[in-house]
């Protein structure tokens, strides 16, 4: 069983952005820069990270949603500077590549990580614009303060009103807490993509899969190639 890629990518995009409702978010004459918003994020603890990043991102989105729709490059800059520094792309990329990580060269590993997250952001990052503060709620954190790993549980309300469990796995790094996995209704993003990419890498080779990502193909398209008749099954 695998997750729906656009929904997963949207969850990754909003992993740190939409946890808590804002009050008093005022409009501004121009969209705040990613660097300006990033200074408002506190990564000293898992709950603090989710809380402060959500406040910062929602404030920027609420004030400048129309501007970001008109110029998606500004939205990508915002996500790159505010969210991605708090997502452990190296650790998650290693888990996604799974058994192929050991055989990959250092260059292949970095190319895969860069291409994968660029593809996710370019193709699904605008899903952020459809989220508002009342769509997602972070639940109270009950983990131990000194634990090296943590889970922040949230609930997302979909357009049909149903609630979906979207939980974020974090670990403590020298740079502070970072997200390394998203679990949607019990399905791990890392494990799901590990299966999808693993089958296609077996069929085409790692370089071919990386090249497809670099050329703009979505992870979902690569997965569908594997699943289609004659696609390596």
C-alpha positions as CSV (number, residue, x, y, z in Angstrom):
1,X,0.0,0.0,0.0
2,X,1.4,3.4,-1.0
3,X,0.3,7.0,-0.2
4,X,-1.1,9.4,-2.7
5,X,1.9,11.4,-3.8
6,X,0.2,14.9,-4.2
7,X,-1.4,14.5,-0.8
8,X,1.9,13.4,0.7
9,X,3.8,16.2,-0.9
10,X,1.2,18.7,0.4
11,X,1.6,17.2,3.9
12,X,5.4,17.6,3.6
13,X,4.9,21.2,2.4
14,X,2.7,22.0,5.3
15,X,4.5,19.8,7.8
16,X,5.7,22.8,9.7
17,X,3.5,25.5,8.4
18,X,-0.1,24.8,9.4
19,X,-0.1,23.4,12.9
20,X,-1.8,26.2,14.9
21,X,-4.3,29.0,14.1
22,X,-3.2,32.5,14.0
23,X,-4.7,35.6,15.6
24,X,-4.3,39.1,14.3
25,X,-2.5,38.3,11.1
26,X,-2.3,41.7,9.4
27,X,-1.8,42.3,5.7
28,X,1.4,44.0,4.6
29,X,2.3,46.0,1.5
30,X,4.7,43.4,0.2
31,X,5.4,39.7,0.7
32,X,7.9,39.1,3.5
33,X,11.1,37.5,2.4
34,X,11.9,33.9,3.3
35,X,14.9,35.1,5.4
36,X,12.7,37.4,7.4
37,X,10.1,34.7,8.2
38,X,12.8,32.2,8.9
39,X,14.1,34.2,11.8
40,X,10.9,33.6,13.6
41,X,11.3,29.8,13.8
42,X,12.5,28.1,17.0
43,X,14.0,24.6,16.5
44,X,15.0,24.1,20.1
45,X,12.2,21.5,20.7
46,X,9.8,19.5,18.5
47,X,6.7,21.3,19.6
48,X,8.4,24.7,19.5
49,X,9.5,24.0,15.9
50,X,6.1,23.1,14.7
51,X,4.4,25.9,16.6
52,X,6.8,28.8,15.6
53,X,7.1,27.6,12.0
54,X,3.4,27.3,11.6
55,X,2.8,30.8,13.0
56,X,5.5,32.3,10.7
57,X,4.3,30.5,7.5
58,X,0.6,31.1,8.1
59,X,1.2,34.8,8.8
60,X,3.0,35.1,5.5
61,X,0.5,33.1,3.6
62,X,-2.6,34.8,5.0
63,X,-1.1,38.3,4.3
64,X,0.1,37.5,0.7
65,X,-1.8,34.5,-0.6
66,X,-2.8,36.3,-3.8
67,X,0.7,37.4,-4.5
68,X,2.1,33.9,-4.0
69,X,-0.5,32.6,-6.4
70,X,0.5,35.1,-9.0
71,X,4.2,34.4,-8.6
72,X,4.9,30.8,-7.4
73,X,8.6,31.4,-7.4
74,X,8.1,33.6,-4.3
75,X,6.3,30.8,-2.6
76,X,9.1,28.3,-3.4
77,X,11.6,30.8,-2.0
78,X,9.6,31.0,1.2
79,X,9.4,27.2,1.6
80,X,13.1,26.8,0.7
81,X,14.2,29.3,3.4
82,X,11.6,28.6,6.1
83,X,10.7,24.9,5.9
84,X,13.4,22.9,4.2
85,X,16.2,23.9,6.7
86,X,14.0,22.1,9.3
87,X,13.4,19.0,7.2
88,X,16.2,16.4,7.4
89,X,16.5,15.8,3.7
90,X,19.8,13.9,3.9
91,X,18.5,11.4,6.6
92,X,15.1,11.0,4.8
93,X,16.8,10.6,1.4
94,X,18.9,7.8,2.8
95,X,15.8,6.1,4.1
96,X,14.0,6.6,0.8
97,X,16.9,5.1,-1.2
98,X,17.0,2.2,1.3
99,X,19.3,-0.6,0.1
100,X,20.4,1.5,-2.9
101,X,22.0,4.1,-0.7
102,X,25.0,1.8,0.1
103,X,25.8,1.2,-3.6
104,X,25.3,4.9,-4.6
105,X,28.2,7.2,-5.0
106,X,28.3,10.4,-2.9
107,X,27.4,12.4,-6.1
108,X,24.4,10.1,-6.8
109,X,23.2,10.5,-3.3
110,X,23.3,14.3,-3.4
111,X,21.8,14.4,-6.9
112,X,18.9,12.2,-5.8
113,X,18.2,14.2,-2.6
114,X,18.3,17.5,-4.5
115,X,16.2,16.3,-7.4
116,X,13.6,14.6,-5.3
117,X,12.9,17.5,-3.1
118,X,13.0,20.0,-5.9
119,X,10.5,17.9,-7.8
120,X,8.2,17.7,-4.8
121,X,8.4,21.5,-4.2
122,X,8.0,22.5,-7.9
123,X,5.1,20.1,-8.5
124,X,3.1,20.2,-5.3
125,X,4.4,23.1,-3.2
126,X,1.4,25.3,-4.3
127,X,-0.8,23.0,-2.3
128,X,0.2,25.2,0.6
129,X,-2.0,28.0,-0.9
130,X,-5.1,25.9,-0.3
131,X,-4.5,25.5,3.4
132,X,-5.8,27.8,6.1
133,X,-5.4,27.9,9.8
134,X,-8.6,26.0,10.5
135,X,-7.6,23.0,8.3
136,X,-5.0,21.6,10.7
137,X,-4.6,21.2,14.4
138,X,-1.5,20.1,16.3
139,X,-2.2,17.9,19.3
140,X,-0.4,18.3,22.7
141,X,3.1,17.0,22.8
142,X,3.5,14.1,25.3
143,X,7.1,13.0,24.6
144,X,10.1,13.3,26.9
145,X,12.0,16.5,26.8
146,X,15.4,14.8,26.6
147,X,14.5,12.2,24.0
148,X,16.5,12.2,20.8
149,X,13.4,11.4,18.7
150,X,9.9,12.8,18.8
151,X,6.5,12.6,17.1
152,X,4.2,15.6,16.7
153,X,0.7,14.4,16.0
154,X,-1.7,16.5,14.0
155,X,-5.2,16.2,12.4
156,X,-6.0,17.7,9.0
157,X,-9.5,18.5,7.9
158,X,-10.0,17.7,4.2
159,X,-12.3,19.5,1.8
160,X,-15.1,16.9,2.5
161,X,-14.9,17.6,6.2
162,X,-13.2,14.3,7.1
163,X,-10.3,14.3,9.5
164,X,-6.9,12.7,8.5
165,X,-4.1,11.8,10.9
166,X,-0.9,13.4,9.7
167,X,2.0,12.9,12.2
168,X,5.6,14.1,11.9
169,X,8.7,12.3,13.0
170,X,11.5,14.4,14.2
171,X,15.0,13.9,15.5
172,X,17.5,16.1,17.4
173,X,20.4,17.2,15.2
174,X,23.4,19.5,16.0
175,X,21.4,22.2,14.2
176,X,18.3,21.7,16.3
177,X,15.2,19.5,15.8
178,X,14.3,18.4,12.2
179,X,11.5,16.5,10.6
180,X,12.5,13.3,8.8
181,X,9.3,11.4,8.1
182,X,5.6,12.1,7.6
183,X,3.1,9.4,8.5
184,X,-0.4,9.8,7.0
185,X,-3.1,7.5,8.3
186,X,-0.4,5.1,9.5
187,X,1.5,5.1,6.2
188,X,5.1,6.3,6.3
189,X,6.2,8.6,3.5
190,X,9.8,7.3,3.7
191,X,8.8,3.6,3.5
192,X,6.3,4.3,0.7
193,X,8.7,6.1,-1.5
194,X,11.4,3.6,-0.7
195,X,9.2,0.9,-2.2
196,X,8.2,3.0,-5.2
197,X,11.7,4.2,-6.1
198,X,13.4,0.9,-5.2
199,X,11.3,-1.0,-7.8
200,X,12.0,1.6,-10.5
201,X,15.8,1.7,-9.7
202,X,15.9,-2.0,-10.0
203,X,14.4,-1.7,-13.4
204,X,16.1,1.4,-14.8
205,X,19.1,2.1,-12.6
206,X,19.7,4.9,-10.1
207,X,21.1,7.4,-12.7
208,X,18.0,7.0,-14.9
209,X,15.6,7.7,-12.0
210,X,17.6,10.7,-10.9
211,X,17.7,12.1,-14.4
212,X,13.9,11.8,-14.7
213,X,13.5,13.7,-11.5
214,X,16.0,16.4,-12.6
215,X,14.0,16.7,-15.9
216,X,10.9,17.6,-14.0
217,X,9.0,14.2,-13.7
218,X,7.0,13.8,-10.5
219,X,7.7,11.0,-8.1
220,X,4.1,9.9,-8.8
221,X,4.8,9.6,-12.5
222,X,7.9,7.4,-11.8
223,X,5.8,5.2,-9.5
224,X,3.2,4.8,-12.1
225,X,5.8,3.7,-14.6
226,X,6.8,0.9,-12.3
227,X,3.2,-0.1,-11.8
228,X,2.1,0.0,-15.4
229,X,2.1,-3.1,-17.7
230,X,5.6,-3.7,-19.0
231,X,7.0,-1.2,-16.5
232,X,9.3,-3.6,-14.7
233,X,6.8,-5.8,-13.0
